[in-house]
């Protein structure tokens, strides 16, 4: 899958919804709860048991090298991963002192 920035992606196992902020040139496999994410909005998730972890509303999830960045717009119980590697929450950038 190679979505464009601004594209919404939906989990097929829970309520997780993310928006693509950054996506590199590679064609990667994005999963939530161990199942592939889709660009079609499912009306009801089938309720498969997700893997450990949970997505948090408003958090940005990114790969270690920063080539992929996703914004969670609807939380869920599934864990986001790309090609089997779990995505981490992007840390905030500290602001400079205003002396």
N, C-alpha and C positions, 0 to 999 in steps of 0.2 A: 504494500500500500504506500502511496506517495501523495498525501493530501496537500493542499495549498494552505497558506496562512489565512485564517478567518473561517476555515471549514469546521463545522461541528461534527463530532464523532460520538457515537452512542454505544454503551455497553449492552451486550445481549444477555447478561446474567444478573444485572442489578440496575439501579437508577443512575449510575455514573454517566455524566455527560461532560465532555471536554471540548475546548476550542483550540485549534492549532495556532500557536504564536510563531513558532519557527520550526521548519522541517528541512533538513539538509537534502542533498541531491540523491541520497541512497533510497532504495526501495526497501522499507523495513516492515516487520510484522508487529503491529501494536495490539496488545491484548489487555483485557481487564478481567480479573478473576480466572485467568487461564483460558479464556475464550476470545476469539478475534472481535475487535470493535468494528462497527459498521457506520456508514454515513447515512443510512436510512433510520429514521426515528421509530423504534419499536414501541407500540402502544402499551404492551405489557411484557416485562421480562419473564422468561420461563421459570425463573426461580431456582436455577442450578446453584449448588453450594459453592460460593466463592472461596478462593484461597485466603489465607490470613492477610490482613492489611485492610486499609480503608482509604478512600479518597476524601479529601477535605475541601469544602467550599472555599473558593477564592485563592487557593494555593496553586502555585506554578510548579509543575513537575518537569524535570529535565534529565537528560542523559549526563553521564560523567563528563563528556567533552563539550556539552552545551549545544550540540548540533540539532537537538530536538527539544522543543519547549511547548508544554501544553498547559492551559488554564482550566481548572476544574470549575464548571458552572453549575453542576448539580452533583452532590456527593453520593457515595454509595459504599458498599462493603467490599467491593473488589479491589485488587491490587493492580496498578498499571505497570506494564512491562513491555519492553521492546526487544524482540528476538530472545526472549527468556530472561533478560536482565531487568530487574526491578528498577523503576524510575524513582529518583529521590526528589524531595521537596527543595526547591530553589531557595537559598538563603538570601536574606535581605542585604542590600548593599549599604554599608554605613555611610551616612552623610558627613561631609567635612564640618569641622567646628566653625562656628560663626563668631569668632573673637573680634 
